[in-house]
Amino acid sequence: MATINLPTGMPALKSDATRLPDRFSSSAKFSTELFAASRSRNRCMRNGILSVRSMKVAEQSQGAPDLSSHNGPLVASDKPNSPFEPQLGDTAGQGPEVRSGDVPQPILLKEGQEFNFTIKRGVSTDNTVSVNYDGFVNDVAVGDTLLVDGGMMSFSVKSKTNDTVKCEVIDGGELKSRRHLNVRGKSATLPSITDKDWEDIKFGVDNEVDFYAVSFVKDAQVVHELKDYLRRSNADIHVVVKIESADSIPNLHSIISASDGAMVARGDLGAELPIEEVPLLQEDIIRRCHSMQKPVIVATNMLESMIDHPTPTRAEVSDIAIAVREGADAVMLSGETAHGKYPLKAVKVMHTVALRTETSLPIGTNPPGQSTAYKSHMSGIFAFHATTMANTLATPIIVFTRTGSMAILLSHYRPSSTIFAFTNVERIKQRLALYRGVMPIYMQFSDDVEETFSRALKLLRSKSLLKEEEYVTLVQSGAQSIWRRESTHHIQVRKVPS
């Protein structure tokens, strides 16, 4: 079910992380082995990175492996993360994907050639390869168009037997191991959570991962089912839904409402729906997520050409910029970093484009159609006016939070400066890393409010994130107040002492 898969054997990567110089223009931190920090307000996510405390590991890009080979906890060190290095979260599982089997070497297929897919396991010849789904033959009909990796290759279904689908190649290419298969306009009848997924879910609970990403969600029922299991397991893990199935579109509102965030997985979405619908759906999903205060990730094919080339196409650059302008919380790389030739360059391009696009946004810009419903609640009113004050005075925001709720509300209203979210809960720091404009920082709170303020300012100054004599907006709010028993809503504007 996960989009970011766990690796066999858990090989540790060597980091070439480099801290970016100067102070942050906004709040984003970049938590892959490629960067220790980023100045972009959008998170730049790398598919295949599982951030485990201070350890970083990489996926096998051709489908998720068996987690049973991993023994022991997912902790590389007892040393905690730096307070300024939030990870983008641990994510586990595989998901209900139909994939071709292993081939000893790529099979070159040409237009008009006959080729077969069989449910027999372990088959690999010049004209036949196995698939991993026993119901594949039943799901496919004569006349269907079969797509490999969202359309990189395509086949026309000509006939079927009890165990084999016989096709003609429409668009050829090299068929490699474990390629993702779709039928245009159809969703597979696989369950959203497979038996193997439940094993992976338990693995994630035991190892305290931060997120589950559920593939091919068709309705909200699967989200409720997973969340019920997590509640019974006393597991505080968030659920991100991947919107990539045609069946999910009529149920978008209920699916997003039930989840803790969404991913626009455009590859499979474009394979199951007319491709011209994808940009409109992307904008709609982003808008819906913002109206419900859910983080949203835009993924797939963002820098696809950089799998093989050192520079992107101009259209790909525009694609990233559009996602940023539409209000995405994160943009995500997949094959570019999982098996591409230029992973570091791809991340740098995405970071640079996101950062430059953000500088062009008008101050205080809210995404189109942003809901004002939250302004009817006290916390929403408070967050809105705190954002307005910070924008007017051009100050960063410092918020102190145990639950993350006020930082999320502030992010919802898109202040033009950084939200420095101080929390004394490590899991909340991890979770807030996904929200646009938020830099989560772990720090223990003192019983004395002034001491806590002073320590926070000192910490930010030590990292050159604040300057002497600069003004900041300090925010404290919520029913579970840090320094008061009753609910409080408190804003101060202070000058950073010299």
Buried (B, 14 or more C-beta within 10 A) or exposed (E): BBBBBBBBEBEEBEBEBEEBEEBBBBBBBBBBBBBBBBBBBBBBBBBBBBBBBBBBBBBBBBBBBEBEEBEEEBEBEEEEBEBBBBBBBBBBBBBBBBBBBBBEEEBEBEEEBEBBBBBEEEBBEEEBBBBBBEEBBEBBEEEBBBBBBBBBBBBEBEEBEEBBBBBEBBBBBEBBBBBBBBBBEBBBEBEBBBEBBBBBBBBBBEBBBBBBBBBBBBBBBBBBEBBEBBEEBEBBBBBBBBBBBBEBBEBBEBBBEBBBBBBBBBBBBBBBBEEEBBBEBBBBBBBBBBBBBBBBBBBBBBBBBBBEBEEBEEEBBEBBBBBBBBBBBBBBBBBBBBBBEBBBBBBBBBBBBBBBBBEEBEEBBBBEEBBEEBBEEEBBBBBBBBBEBBBEEEBBBBBBBBBBBBBBBBBBBBBBBBBBBBBBBBBBBBBBBBBBBBBBBBBEBBEEBEEBBEBBBEBBBEBEBBEEEBBBBBBBBBEEBBBEEEEBBBBEEBEBEE
